[in-house]
Amino acid sequence: MKSVRRVCALIVLLAAAVTCVFSIVAKPVSAQNSSGVDYSEMSIDPVARGEGYSAVLYDNRNGLPTAEANAITETDEGFIWIGGYSGLVRYDGNTFERIDSTSGITSVVSLFVDSKGRLWIGTNDNGVAVMERGEIRRYDIDEGLRSSSVRCIVEDSMGTIYIASTLGINTIGSDMVLKQFDGKQVNNQYVDELRITDKDVIYGLTHDGAIFIIKDGEVTSFYGEGKLGVGEVNCILPDPDNEGYIYLGNSDSQIYYGLLDGELKNVKRITAKDYNTISSTDTESLKSIASIEKFGDQLWVCADNGIGIYDADGFHILQNIPLNNSIEHIMVDYEGNIWFTSSRQGIMKIVPDRFTNVFDKYGLNSTVVNSTCIYDGMLFIGSDTGLIIVDGKNVVNEYYVTFTNTNDRFRFYPNLVNMLDGCRIRSIVKDKDNRLWISTYSDRGLIMLDNKKVTRFDKDNALPSNKVRTVYVCQDGTAMVACSAVLY
């Protein structure tokens, strides 16, 4: 029981009832995703001090018709679309609905929303489909698709759709005619990933770990497996802030960064030290990196066993989340919520919490907390080591009071915080007359605070004991005091 209490007391959580004093201010973070979703900010930074968040896992036990997810995206109407081996699922914020498999949409492995708001669906064995205003149009081998197994879809600024499959690349222009992309080095290649920059430069990754670049409709560079000297590459991300630079994640849980120009130049391995920290912790604690996304100044890493973030403070592994296996994709929806897919566990959503970790937010040392109360527009926290007051922005170290009894031996402590320093405070209660009652388990006894005037009660003036547990104030103003020895 003591251990549970100690753990719980390390974190003070404020529920919605006290949001009048505290509010979560999200750090603006730009966000874009390979599934076509592009929004300007997340609603929360999960590694920021004091920010609360909740992580919810959806699988076949709580609404999602499947226990796995291969892809996720969001259309302009606000629907979340999830692709899995069991088909395509639409989420409207309340319920999950599986799209009828008679539409030919089964075993979904990739999703993409284009500039016109159309949903493109890549399947494992039925080609690619595009959904527009509820109508579905499919392309397969009979229409000229190189392979029925579609792995990735992107769009350039001219509206041309690039479709990567297990046997090369196709394109679909504004006329909606399917064409075969003719690039000698990539024809018949199993293409796992395509990433496109705002300059219409396409970076591709094959299943064998080869990397290629497409510019102006042509393959301009091809780097065979192992040629770049960074191990077996699992995923790529062209740096949106530095043209020509690319992040490469490998199966050995390492990330490399450099200028891809004939060879990988200015190459370095990304570690926590590169993000202004003395910590040596980095992605080696993750296993087999599956995808990388850059949101503002944060680099997000999805891996086989967890999720990590590099930021200005170093490298962080997301803690206390239900998703811990085969995490492959990340997306930010229009409300700023963060979504993840797992090919074994389903999907997870991270949302802002209505709770704030007060100790983290204000940099306070952990201590046992017994009681809290909003008074005088501030939060009063009664702990085993004294009184803590915070005002929404700062810790209040000085709260000056006067004593109604000039003979009180504690009148030389006009600062209430100092007066209660080191005292065990068992409860803090505010009555209907806006008086604050502070019960201490010490020689300070019971303190009644009324408009910054203190009246103190102890065994020298009526109480049977200085060790006060709590107070209950009746409607008529009578205070019932629970002491260590008796109810008074």
Protein Blocks (a to p, Z undefined) as FASTA:
>chain_A
ZZmmmmmmmpccddfklmmmpccdddddddddfkopacfbdfbdfkbghiacddddddfk
nopacfbdfbdcddfkopacdddfkbccddehjaccdddfklopahifbdcddfkopacd
ddfklopaddeehiacdddfknopabfbdfbdcddfkopacdddfebcadddfkopacdd
ddfklgopacfbdcddfkopacdddfkopacddeehiafbdcdehklonojafbdcddfk
bghiacdddfkopacddddehiachiacddfklnopabfbdfklpghifbdcdehjbccd
ddfkbccdddfkbccddehiabfghpfbdcddfkopacdddfknopadddddfbdcfklm
nopacdddfbdcdeehiacdddfkbccddehjaccfbdcdddfblkbmklmmmblklmmg
oiacfbdcddfkopacddddbfklpaddeehiacdddfknopabfbdfbdcddfkopacd
ddfkbcZZ
